[in-house]
């Protein structure tokens, strides 16, 4: 047995023991013993895979409008699950949510060259321990076969959490100038921009403009939910 296979088996055994003594709690309803996402919460979630919410977001500087496809409405129980996913340390939820997004893109998406997750600032990444958009992108990549270009976009300035802001103008000002794109990785490429929630579109719009400025030929966004 290879070393990597041995490590994988050891992790599986550890997870099995942990699940026995500390059963996972569903991200939606919080009940224990039903996995990280139970069938009842999945059935109650306003999934829109057959009629996905698609909207356009106007961009500055005359760039083409950003098309945004969302897999569900930002409503109970998905809203609670996304909160637990991001802020209460349940990255395991990315597997089911990313799979939904990947399946949606395979059905409704158009050809692109690479997936680019919306990045976190280094300080926020250290605090949270993971980038939820990157975890979702990984699952989408596994289903769609599209490569991930995680280094194509960086958050160069720490910002306040958008969820704490209700005013759209404040959200736009908060993220203005917060991102930078790697020209060598995006020039001439059609990009699929991935994030968890589309609210006012300020973050997605800022990322899309930066990607266009770096030479991306097209930018489309895919989110788990839309407020």
C-alpha positions as MATLAB code, in Angstrom:
seq = 'XXXXXXXXXXXXXXXXXXXXXXXXXXXXXXXXXXXXXXXXXXXXXXXXXXXXXXXXXXXXXXXXXXXXXXXXXXXXXXXXXXXXXXXXXXXXXXXXXXXXXXXXXXXXXXXXXXXXXXXXXXXXXXXXXXXXXXXXXXXXXXXXXXXXXXXXXXXXXXXXXXXXXXXXXXXXXXXXXXXXXXXXXXXXXXXXXXXXXXXXXXXXXXXXXXXXXXXXXXXXXXXXXXX';
ca = [
       0.000    0.000    0.000;
       1.277    3.436   -0.905;
       1.815    6.097    1.729;
      -0.964    8.288    0.299;
      -3.417    5.375    0.322;
      -2.486    4.634    3.943;
      -3.091    8.237    4.940;
      -6.461    8.209    3.175;
      -7.515    5.036    5.012;
      -6.375    6.494    8.318;
      -8.456    9.627    7.704;
     -11.492    7.519    6.820;
     -11.092    5.517   10.034;
     -10.720    8.703   12.097;
     -13.793   10.246   10.520;
     -15.759    7.046   11.178;
     -14.835    7.144   14.878;
     -15.617   10.852   15.156;
     -19.003   10.332   13.514;
     -19.819    7.619   16.054;
     -19.114    9.797   19.076;
     -19.882   13.199   17.545;
     -22.543   12.666   14.857;
     -22.642   15.433   12.239;
     -25.430   17.974   12.582;
     -27.387   18.934    9.495;
     -26.411   22.378    8.272;
     -30.042   23.286    7.671;
     -32.038   22.037   10.663;
     -29.202   21.284   13.092;
     -30.389   17.764   13.899;
     -27.694   15.226   14.718;
     -27.218   11.846   13.101;
     -28.604   12.770    9.681;
     -25.349   13.776    8.014;
     -24.191   17.289    7.180;
     -27.260   17.888    4.980;
     -30.421   15.868    5.514;
     -32.945   14.753    2.908;
     -35.729   16.787    4.517;
     -33.757   20.041    4.294;
     -32.802   19.257    0.718;
     -36.463   18.775   -0.153;
     -37.393   22.078    1.544;
     -34.671   24.054   -0.210;
     -35.909   26.289   -3.043;
     -33.647   24.720   -5.676;
     -34.040   26.215   -9.121;
     -32.147   23.725  -11.234;
     -34.959   23.402  -13.776;
     -35.607   27.152  -13.891;
     -32.395   28.621  -12.525;
     -32.439   32.267  -11.574;
     -30.481   34.073  -14.260;
     -29.936   37.799  -14.160;
     -27.568   40.372  -15.579;
     -25.410   42.777  -13.644;
     -24.321   46.018  -15.283;
     -20.569   46.638  -15.178;
     -18.698   49.913  -15.212;
     -16.289   51.102  -17.904;
     -18.549   49.856  -20.700;
     -17.827   46.150  -20.220;
     -20.534   43.631  -21.188;
     -23.213   42.929  -18.597;
     -22.357   40.081  -16.250;
     -24.662   37.071  -16.539;
     -25.274   35.471  -13.130;
     -26.767   31.991  -12.739;
     -27.925   30.909   -9.267;
     -28.924   27.430   -8.128;
     -31.412   28.407   -5.415;
     -33.132   31.223   -3.603;
     -31.403   32.442   -0.450;
     -34.101   31.176    1.879;
     -34.650   28.682    4.691;
     -33.100   26.152    5.197;
     -30.311   26.966    2.732;
     -29.735   30.360    4.337;
     -28.980   28.751    7.705;
     -26.780   26.131    6.064;
     -24.695   28.737    4.244;
     -24.172   30.570    7.541;
     -22.982   27.358    9.202;
     -20.866   26.531    6.148;
     -19.018   29.865    6.261;
     -19.019   30.930    9.895;
     -19.467   27.817   12.020;
     -16.869   25.547   10.453;
     -18.916   23.149    8.300;
     -16.871   22.980    5.076;
     -18.298   19.503    4.477;
     -21.413   21.205    3.099;
     -19.432   22.227    0.035;
     -19.725   18.687   -1.331;
     -23.506   18.660   -1.737;
     -23.819   22.341   -2.619;
     -20.970   22.295   -5.124;
     -22.434   19.173   -6.727;
     -25.736   20.988   -7.233;
     -23.941   23.930   -8.813;
     -21.846   21.687  -11.028;
     -24.869   19.783  -12.295;
     -26.635   23.068  -12.982;
     -23.689   24.405  -14.968;
     -23.463   21.237  -17.060;
     -27.121   21.705  -18.025;
     -27.369   25.484  -18.339;
     -23.848   26.803  -18.798;
     -21.931   27.818  -21.879;
     -18.358   26.868  -22.831;
     -15.706   28.506  -20.661;
     -11.977   27.978  -20.223;
     -11.553   28.060  -16.461;
     -13.256   28.390  -13.089;
     -12.138   31.281  -10.882;
     -13.421   31.367   -7.273;
     -13.958   34.741   -5.622;
     -10.941   34.997   -3.297;
     -10.733   35.838    0.394;
      -8.146   38.197    1.791;
      -5.241   36.371    3.450;
      -6.302   37.572    6.902;
      -9.871   36.300    6.443;
      -8.578   33.004    5.038;
      -6.421   32.469    8.135;
      -9.380   33.267   10.368;
     -11.849   30.998    8.591;
      -9.450   28.246    7.577;
     -10.900   27.833    4.076;
     -12.381   29.788    1.187;
     -15.969   28.657    0.702;
     -15.970   29.740   -2.949;
     -12.829   27.697   -3.626;
     -14.411   24.606   -2.048;
     -17.516   25.030   -4.208;
     -15.325   25.540   -7.281;
     -13.528   22.277   -6.554;
     -16.796   20.353   -6.626;
     -17.968   22.151   -9.774;
     -14.670   21.293  -11.437;
     -15.024   17.613  -10.522;
     -18.422   17.433  -12.228;
     -17.825   19.710  -15.213;
     -14.214   18.797  -15.946;
     -13.276   22.484  -16.083;
      -9.892   23.502  -14.662;
      -9.651   25.858  -11.695;
      -7.452   28.940  -11.903;
      -7.424   29.925   -8.231;
      -4.440   32.244   -8.717;
      -6.135   34.238  -11.471;
      -7.794   36.565   -8.972;
      -6.474   37.920   -5.673;
      -8.034   40.036   -2.952;
      -5.386   42.670   -2.362;
      -7.223   44.705    0.259;
      -9.053   43.534    3.358;
     -12.709   44.570    3.372;
     -15.596   44.507    5.785;
     -17.981   41.577    5.460;
     -20.616   42.461    2.864;
     -23.290   40.669    4.886;
     -23.049   43.453    7.477;
     -24.000   46.109    4.907;
     -27.520   46.798    3.659;
     -26.802   49.778    1.430;
     -25.815   48.822   -2.153;
     -23.597   51.907   -2.519;
     -21.735   50.991    0.658;
     -21.211   47.466   -0.666;
     -19.791   48.769   -3.940;
     -17.468   51.175   -2.137;
     -16.360   48.408    0.217;
     -15.038   46.162   -2.564;
     -13.838   48.836   -4.988;
     -10.159   48.274   -5.702;
     -10.077   45.163   -3.518;
      -9.162   42.699   -6.293;
      -6.365   42.183   -8.802;
      -6.179   39.706  -11.690;
      -3.203   37.857  -13.170;
      -3.127   38.922  -16.807;
      -1.107   35.897  -17.895;
      -3.786   33.535  -16.562;
      -6.908   35.232  -17.948;
      -6.030   37.002  -21.194;
      -8.259   35.755  -23.998;
     -10.096   33.293  -21.740;
     -13.769   32.859  -20.919;
     -14.059   32.733  -17.136;
     -16.638   31.155  -14.834;
     -16.620   33.218  -11.631;
     -17.863   31.264   -8.583;
     -19.262   32.600   -5.302;
     -21.691   31.430   -2.638;
     -24.370   34.152   -2.534;
     -25.442   36.849   -4.985;
     -27.037   39.740   -3.070;
     -26.515   43.137   -4.703;
     -23.862   41.855   -7.090;
     -21.219   44.336   -5.910;
     -18.499   41.734   -5.312;
     -19.169   39.806   -8.510;
     -19.281   43.005  -10.562;
     -15.972   44.241   -9.152;
     -14.310   40.878   -9.839;
     -15.719   40.759  -13.370;
     -14.442   44.258  -14.196;
     -10.961   43.375  -12.932;
     -10.948   40.176  -14.991;
     -12.023   42.082  -18.108;
      -9.329   44.673  -17.481;
      -6.771   41.853  -17.363;
      -7.924   40.631  -20.784;
     -10.639   38.036  -20.102;
     -12.778   37.600  -23.210;
     -15.944   36.783  -21.250;
     -17.024   36.447  -17.617;
     -20.055   34.523  -16.365;
     -20.915   34.015  -12.692;
     -22.354   30.983  -10.934;
     -23.589   31.219   -7.339;
     -25.153   28.788   -4.937;
     -27.924   31.192   -3.913;
     -29.455   34.516   -4.854;
     -31.024   36.872   -2.315;
];
